[in-house]
């Protein structure tokens, strides 16, 4: 059995960042100011809470009824796990993996079946539509769904049966192309909840539980990652660890598979993710800025496709220049947005059609796409184009609010990353040594 206890010096082992009561009041006042400015809802109406409370009773009996009536595929015998940040409050995706006798991969991506509990016509649905997404501030979360729902029946917690939407993909073991895609409602049973650090440790220990499964899914994810780069997908985080690579590639694979089904198989309108490309002049500006960085050279063979040029440069660039390269690209990148028509595709990923499906607990687009894939139609009363515009605006508001709040934390002497990873604890006499003052890093993923 692997010892998954936090390692000395890790964020999990250090404990919460301590602050005094006065600083806590400053943070509360700043949050309230931001909530008002960006029209963020910090509390749920009583009707929403009542509905959520009703949907969290008799959970086991309801799941058993779904099985008895043959409404779902029983996937509980599959070895399944979740991999999330240490501070994750809910788990909306899990993975299973197997190798077939002829050398193909079987990948199952299980997504929490939120639409079983939150459906059109309910107060919870209307509230989710209004909120648009969960807002994550360092040390503080405003959920899209009531926490009593998001963190219980809709969360793929370990050692409990849960309702899911499963994307089952058979992938050729040599070409890594999709052999088949099947999307269905299921019941799963997660064997373990792993943090990214724990997954890394399991990969290093041949005797650890889930070592074989994690090694196999990383083998697949690594190949998918390399082929995605070869195809021209922009990869701004070239040195991610193995656990992050597993989740990123598996979720991209599932999202792309569902979007393919929606667009090419069923010809349905949905909430697609569209990312426009920069103009040629904007790309030239970014590449010139990168080329001028000390110790950086763009390989001559990659100049024809700016995305491949950036990928190749990041692979070879000194570590100290990674942030500057990322920032040069981010400055010229348009924002990705939700659209009911996928025309234009996703430039950064180099996907002809793309959409979100794997995070229905925290993103409206995924919740709506779950309903569409299951019902073969748009929810009644919803104008999808208007909803896409609304979701895009709410996402921008959430990201802007998060950026301002992180800046404020730095102004008062707190490290946003430490607060995000370890949380906050209010004490009467906070030790100044416990106030982390290092700057937080800028995320390069705003356009994804």
Secondary structure as UniProt FT lines:
FT   TURN            8..9
FT   HELIX           11..14
FT   STRAND          17..19
FT   HELIX           21..37
FT   TURN            38..39
FT   HELIX           46..54
FT   TURN            55..56
FT   HELIX           59..68
FT   TURN            69..70
FT   STRAND          73..74
FT   TURN            76..77
FT   STRAND          81..84
FT   TURN            86..87
FT   STRAND          93..99
FT   TURN            101..102
FT   STRAND          105..112
FT   HELIX           114..116
FT   TURN            120..121
FT   HELIX           123..131
FT   STRAND          135..137
FT   TURN            138..139
FT   STRAND          140..142
FT   HELIX           147..150
FT   TURN            151..154
FT   STRAND          161..171
FT   TURN            173..175
FT   STRAND          178..190
FT   STRAND          192..195
FT   HELIX           196..204
FT   TURN            206..207
FT   TURN            209..210
FT   HELIX           211..230
FT   TURN            231..232
FT   TURN            238..239
FT   HELIX           242..260
FT   HELIX           261..265
FT   STRAND          272..275
FT   HELIX           280..291
FT   TURN            294..295
FT   HELIX           300..302
FT   TURN            303..304
FT   HELIX           306..316
FT   HELIX           319..321
FT   HELIX           322..332
FT   STRAND          337..339
FT   TURN            343..344
FT   TURN            347..350
FT   TURN            360..362
FT   HELIX           364..375
FT   TURN            380..381
FT   HELIX           384..411
FT   TURN            412..413
FT   HELIX           416..422
FT   STRAND          424..426
FT   HELIX           432..434
FT   TURN            446..447
//
